[in-house]
Amino acid sequence: DIDKDTIRTKHLLKNPEMKSMDLIIGLLYQKEFQIIADFAQKNGINIVNPLSDREQIILDHSRVFKVMPSVSSQVNHLAEILARDFRDQNILIVRNSQFSDRDATERLESECTSRHVQTTVTEGYGAAIEKLSKEKGNVMVAFSENKVYAIELLTKLNEIRNDYNLTIIGLPRWDKLDGLESDYLVNMKVHMMAPSFIDYQDKDVRNFVQKFLDKYKTDPQLLAFQGFDVAYYFLSALQAYGKKFSHCIEDFHMKSLQTDFQFSHSNDNGFENQHWEMYEYDNYRLKRVGK
C-alpha cells in the first residue's frame, strides 16, 4: 500500500523480508508496479496486478498475474457464448467504419467459424437490418465506442421490434455509454460485456454486503468486491498449491462475487485473465447470462 512515490517503493524493496514473500498484490500505479514486478521476477515471487488492463505489464514478466482482461480477449469469449447460447440463430456482425479496432469483426467471424457457428458480416447496421430473419431469432453484434451511433442503432431497431425476434450485443464496453434509453435496452434484449458484474440477488453477494456493512457502516463499492475476490482467489491458490501455484492456475477455478478467473499465458510472458462477464437487460433488471 504505497502512494505514487518511486523513492518510497525502492526504499521498501531494500527490506530483506521482501525477498521471502510468497505473494505480492499491487501496486496501483504504473511506474511503481513496474519496479515491484522487476523485483518479483528477479526473486521468483508471484505478483498480482488487480486493476490495470494494459497488456504490456505481462510482457517478459512470467510472474505477473493480470486480473483485468484486455478488450482484445472479448472476441474469443463472445464466440464461446454465441456457440453455446445462440448457435441456431441468425447471427449478424455489424462492421462500423468509425470503430477503432477495425479487425474485430473479422476476428469474431473467424472464432465463430472455428466453432462451426455461421455468421454474416455487414457494412453498417442498415445492411444488417436487411438481413434480419422472421423465421428465427436474430442476434446483432455491434462494435462501437460512440454513444450517438449506439442510440441511432437502438432507435432504428426499436421501430421494427414487433416484426423480428431481436437480441443486440453491444461491444466493446456499452456499459460505459451513459444515456442509453432504458426502454430500448429492454425491448432489444441488449447484452453487454464487462470485466465484472455484481448480482445483488446472489446469496453470497448479499452475505458479503451485510458483513461489510456491519464492519464499515457503509455499503461496499466495486473496489471492495474486487479486493475480496482477488485476495480470496490467490490466497486459496497459494494454500492449495503452494508458492508454485502458477503451474496449476489455468485449471484453478472457484466461485467469486463479481467475476471469474480464467488465466492463460504464452512464452515467457505473464498470466492474463481472459474472462468477461455478460449480462442482459431483462424486464428492467440486469441479469447475468450463462450462470
Buried (B, 14 or more C-beta within 10 A) or exposed (E): EBEEEEEEBEEBBEEEEBEEBEBBBBBBBEEBBBBBBBBBBEBEBBBBBBBBBBBEBBEEBBBBBBBBBBBBBBBBBBBBBBBEBBEEBBBBBBBBEEBEBEEBBEBBBEBBEEEEBEBEBBEBBEBBBEEBEEEEBBBBBBBBBEBEBBBEBBEEBBEEBEEBBBBBBBBBBBBEBEEBEEEBBBBBBBBBBBBBBBBEEBEEBEEBBEEBEEEEEEEBEEEBBBBBBBBBBBEEBBEEBEEEBBEEBEEBEEEBBBBBBBBEBEEEBBBBBBBBBBBBBEEEEBBBBEE
